[in-house]
Amino acid sequence: MSSTARLLIPFAAPPSDAARAALAALPLANLRAALARCGPAQRDAGEPWTFSAPHERALARARGWSGEDGRLPFAAEAAAADGVLGAAAAGAAWGQVTPSHWHVGTDQVSLLPPSQLALSEAESLALFAAVRSLFVDEGFGFAWGAPLRWYVVHDSLAQLRTASLDRVAGRNVDPWLGSDAAARRVRRLQSEVQMLLHTHPVNAAREERGLAPVNSFWLSGCGVAQPSGGRPIVLDERLREPALDGDAQAWTQAWRALDAGPLAAWVEAAAGDPDALLVLAGERVAATLRPQPRGPWAALRARFARSAPHALLESL
C-alpha cells in the first residue's frame, strides 16, 4: 500500500480575505475528486485558544501518541531527527527553543514568523553560545540542532504545557504565555535572554542590514519522546510558511501545486486502500476524510463534491 494514501495538509484554510478570494478561483479538481470518493468528514474542532494546532492533534493521533493540549512531544521528535544526544532513546523531557524576534507595538508584543528572520547558521551558533549559560545555570541541558531549532532538557518539561509556534507566530504572545510556576520560570528566562541579546554584535550587524534582531525565544513541543505506531502519514507543510507570512499569492500557488501533485497521487493511491485517509487542517478544525466503497451513493457524493472543496476549506 502506498504511503501517499495517507496525507495530512496543515494550514489548508484561507488565512485572509485575499486568500479566500483567490481560493474561489482555483478549480482544485483533484481535491474535488478526493471528496467524491469519501464519506462525510470527521471534524475535530478545537477552541480558539487551544495550545496545540488542529494538524498537530491529528498528527499525534496518527502516530498513536497520548497527551493533553499543549503537551505533545514534538520537540523530542525533532531533536531525534536532528541527531541531538539520542533524544528519542533518552527518556528525558525535551523542549524546542526557537530563537525569535518579539516586536513591541503600541498595545501588544507579537512574534515574527521565524522563517522571516533568515537566520544563518553562523548567527544562530553565536547567539546560542551567548545565551547558553542562562539555561545551564537554571539546570537545563541545552543543545543546538539547527539555526531555528535549539533544545532544552529538564524533568520539569515532562508536564509543561506550551503553545505551538504555529499558534503564536505573527500574533500577540500574551494569551499563549502560561502562568504556573514552570511557565513563570520560562518567562524569566525570556526576559534575561532579551536583556543579554539587546546589544549583541550579531544583532547590531543584522540591524545594519535591515534585518530584525533576535531578541527572545519561544519554547514549545515539551514532553518525553513517544514511539510512533501504526502506518505512517505524509505531512505536507508547503502551505505553512505562506499562511504564517500572510502571503495570499504564495498560499494560493502552493494550493495549486498541492492539487496537481500530492492530491492527484492520493486519489490514485486511495483506490482500493482500506486504510487511506486525507486530513485537511485549518485554524480551528481538522477534517478527516476516508474513502467509501463505490455504490449507489457514489453519484450523489460526486455531485456534492462539485461545490464542496471551497466550502470545506473555508469551514476549517
C-alpha positions, 0 to 999 in steps of 0.5 A: 500500500502506498504511503501517499494514501495517507496525507495530512495538509496543515494550514489548508484554510484561507488565512485572509480575505485575499486568500479566500478570494483567490481560493474561489478561483482555483478549480482544485479538481483533484481535491474535488475528486478526493471528496467524491470518493469519501464519506462525510468528514470527521471534524475535530474542532478545537477552541480558539485558544487551544495550545496545540494546532488542529494538524498537530492533534491529528498528527499525534493521533496518527502516530498513536501518541497520548497527551493533553493540549499543549503537551505533545512531544514534538520537540523530542521528535525533532531533536531525534531527527536532528541527531541531538544526544539520542533524544528519542532513546533518552527518556528525558523531557525535551523542549524546542527553543526557537530563537525569535524576534518579539516586536513591541507595538503600541498595545501588544508584543507579537512574534515574527514568523521565524522563517522571516528572520533568515537566520544563518547558521553562523548567527544562530551558533553565536547567539546560542553560545551567548545565551547558553549559560542562562539555561545551564545555570537554571539546570537545563541541558541545552543543545543546538540542532539547527539555526531555528531549532535549539533544545532544552532538557529538564524533568520539569518539561515532562508536564509543561504545557506550551503553545505551538509556534504555529499558534503564536507566530505573527500574533500577540504572545500574551494569551499563549504565555502560561502562568504556573510556576514552570511557565513563570520560570520560562518567562524569566528566562525570556526576559534575561535572554532579551536583556543579554541579546539587546546589544549583541554584535550579531544583532547590531550587524543584522540591524545594519542590514535591515534585518530584525534582531533576535531578541527572545525565544519561544519554547514549545513541543515539551514532553518525553519522546513517544514511539510512533505506531501504526502506518505512517502519514505524509505531512505536507507543510508547503502551505505553512510558511505562506499562511504564517507570512500572510502571503495570499499569492504564495498560499494560493500557488502552493494550493495549486501545486498541492492539487496537481501533485500530492492530491492527484497521487492520493486519489490514485493511491486511495483506490482500493486502500482500506486504510487511506485517509486525507486530513485537511487542517485549518485554524480551528478544525481538522477534517478527516476524510476516508474513502467509501466503497463505490455504490449507489451513493457514489453519484450523489457524493460526486455531485456534492463534491462539485461545490464542496472543496471551497466550502470545506476549506473555508469551514476549517 
